[in-house]
Amino acid sequence: MVKTRIQEKVEHLNKRENKREKAAYVRKMFNEIAGRYDIMNRLISGGIDPLWREFAITEIKLADGAKVLDVCTGTCDLAITAAKRTGAGGEVFGVDLSEGMLRVGLGKIKNVKNSPVMALSQGRAEDLPFRSDYFDVAMASCGIRNTTDIPKSFSEMMRVVKPGGVVFNLDLGHPKNKIFDKLYRFYFFNIVPIVGKLFSHSEAYSYLPNSLLTFPDQETIKKIFEDIGLKRVRYHNLLGGAMALHIGYKE
Ligand SMILES: C[S@@+](CC[C@H](N)C(=O)[O-])C[C@H]1O[C@@H](n2cnc3c(N)ncnc32)[C@H](O)[C@@H]1O
């Protein structure tokens, strides 16, 4: 099979020896699309992506006053969803590689009503700039897929959570139904890049679907959660497995 330029690029960036190059590429890509990221998310998901975030926060029964870390927070939609639940007594931190995404997020968190303490910092999921055993929740949505080391990123999330705390990851999944999977891939590989070019003039929306090819399926992510030591690991397939929510607990 002939590979596209972008497929070759993704393969190259996913090689162990090219971690630094991948991080620089991903950071530049998100800096470029930051201003259009939210509108693109709404377009690509048909407007339903906020429901997935709500589902995740509801599923973990996020408590009033909780301390939460949103890893790969981007423009902070998940952090803000959490902040609305923790209320003023909570703490919600966001960390991301891209200063452009964080800048957009900063503008949004200023408008959260009844806001908990909220702060953003630039940093890497693979090496979180937070002390161990501090948060009640460490969460990520659609970010860990783009990191240079998926198990390391999850184990960092587990490190910063206190015993009894929860780690969750919400991301694209691999649908089980073969026909649906074909349609889903057609959509991501053929429609999304066109919408991306039209609205954000960037190759990011060709890169992102390709990042799905190397992202492990739901059972493998579950196994990674278990291997790093998370307990009572479960996952929920959303939209026929097009999205998946993995949840695990630190004991
Ligand atoms: C697809 S966006 C998701 C943003 C947000 N979580 C959401 O659900 O809309 C992926 C984000 O992950 C960030 N990211 C990618 N690799 C990262 C890394 N190694 N460490 C921290 N952030 C990273 C990107 O800068 C980008 O903001």
The ligand as a Gaussian input file, in Angstrom:
#p B3LYP/6-31G(d) Opt

LIG

0 1
 C       -6.618000      17.370000      20.643000
 S       -6.099000      18.518000      21.850000
 C       -7.164000      18.168000      23.202000
 C       -7.410000      19.363000      24.066000
 C       -8.467000      19.198000      25.144000
 N       -8.068000      18.234000      26.147000
 C       -9.804000      18.837000      24.555000
 O      -10.371000      17.804000      24.902000
 O      -10.316000      19.605000      23.738000
 C       -4.577000      17.781000      22.372000
 C       -3.779000      18.665000      23.310000
 O       -2.713000      17.882000      23.843000
 C       -1.576000      18.702000      23.970000
 N       -0.384000      17.846000      24.040000
 C        0.093000      17.033000      23.078000
 N        1.171000      16.374000      23.522000
 C        1.381000      16.786000      24.788000
 C        2.342000      16.446000      25.788000
 N        3.302000      15.562000      25.546000
 N        2.242000      17.028000      26.994000
 C        1.261000      17.941000      27.261000
 N        0.331000      18.302000      26.342000
 C        0.386000      17.725000      25.123000
 C       -1.628000      19.583000      22.743000
 O       -0.831000      20.739000      22.857000
 C       -3.133000      19.867000      22.652000
 O       -3.474000      21.041000      23.333000

